[in-house]
C-alpha cells in the first residue's frame, strides 16, 4: 500500500507516515495499511491486533 521509495518498513518499526488522520474519531491510517488508535492500540494490515500500551494507575502522577 505504501508508495514511498524506498517503501516504509513494517508497523513494528514505527516509521510509516500518516495518510489519513481522524482525531475526532481517535484513529489514523498509516501508509503501510495499519490503523493506529489514540489509546496506542492498532490494527495491522494482516489482521493482527496490537493491544493498547497502558500505564498502571499506580505509576500515574497525582495532582497536589
N, C-alpha and C positions, 0 to 999 in steps of 0.2 A: 504494500500500500504506500510506503514511503517513496517519494520521488527525489529525495536528496541524493547528491552524488558526492562522496560515497554514501550509500544508504545508512540510515540510523541503525545503531545496534539494537538488540532485543531489549524488551522492557526492563530486564534485570540490570541493565547498565544505566538507566535513568537519563539517557542522552537524547531522547526523542523530543520533538518540538510540538507545541500545542497547535492544532489546526482548526479547532472549533472549541470555544470556551462558553460555558453556560453557567456562570457563577450564581445566577438567580435560582438555578436548579441544583447546584452543588457538584457539577461534573465537567470534565473536559475530555475531548477526543485528541489523542496524540497521533502523529504521523505514522507510527508503527502499527496503528489499529487498536491500541489499548485505550480503555476508558478509565480515567482516574477520578476519584471522588474526593471531596474536600475533607472527609474524615480519614484520608490516607489509604483507603481501600482501593481496589482496582479490579477490572475485568480485562483479562488478556485476550488477544486475538484468537488463541487456540481454545478458549472457553474456560481456562483456569481462573479461579477467584483468588485474589490476594486480600486477606483479612486486614482490617484497619490496624494500624500500629498505635495503640492507645497507651497512655501513661497511667500507671496505677494511681488511684486517688491519693495515696499516702505521699507520693512524690510531687504533687501539685503544690505550688506556693500558696500560702494563705495570706489574705489581706489583714493588716493590723487594725 
